[in-house]
Amino acid sequence: MVLTDLGMPGLSDWEVCKAVKGISPQVPVGMITGWEMEVEEKEIDENRIDFLISEPFDFSQVLSRVRENLDKRGRGFLS
């Protein structure tokens, strides 16, 4: 699984997500964002992002989304 932040300086996270999926499509990719703007569903689909977590968040939200996405792929997590 890859978790990345939409607002990293000097690097397009959209490109990171597409590159990961290009190398290994089965790897879940999640993006964290604190941007005020709404991220459009079209952008999420085009960039092959599996889930989005908006700031502010707590760690239990991150664990829940990670668990959901790994369980979808039959990998189980944190039983």
N, C-alpha and C positions, 0 to 999 in steps of 0.2 A: 504494500500500500504506500502511496505517496500523498503527503499532505503538504500543500504549498500555500503561500500567502499571495493574494492578488496584487498587493502593493509593494512587492520587493523592488528596490532600486536597481536600475541597470540591467534588468532581465525581464522579459515578457513571460509571465506565468502562463499565459495562454499557450505560448510556444512550448513551455516545459510540459504542460499537460498533453499536447498533441504528440510531442516527441516520445513521452513515456508510452502512450497508447500505440504509437507506431512501432516501438520496439517490442512491447509486450501488452497486447490488447486486454488481457485478462486482469492486469494489475488495476485495482481500484485507485482512482485519483480523486482526492477531495481538495477543495479550495476554501481557504479562510479569507474573509474580507471584512474590513472595518469601514469600507467606503460608504459614504452616505447614499450614493446612487444605487439604484436597483440594477442588479445584473440580470440581463434579459435571458429568458429561457433559450432563445435562439443561440446566444453566445455559449451557454452551457453545453448545448447539444453539438454545436460546431466544433467546440474545443474538447469534446469527449470527456467532460467532467462528470463523475458519478454522483457527487454531492457537494453542496455548498454549506458552509457554516458562517453565519454572520456574527460579528463582534457587536456587543460584548457577549461572551459565552462563558460557561463554566466547564470544567474538565469532564464532568459527567455527560454533558452534551456531546463532547468530542468522542468519548468512549462509546456512547450509544450509537452514533453515526458510523463509527468504525465497525462496531459489532454487526450492525444491520448489513453493511456492505460486504463484510467477510462472510456472514451467514448466507447471503444471497449466492455466494460462490461456493458454498459447501465447505468452508474452511474453518468454521467455528472460531470462537475467540472469547477469552475471559469467562469461562463457564462459571 
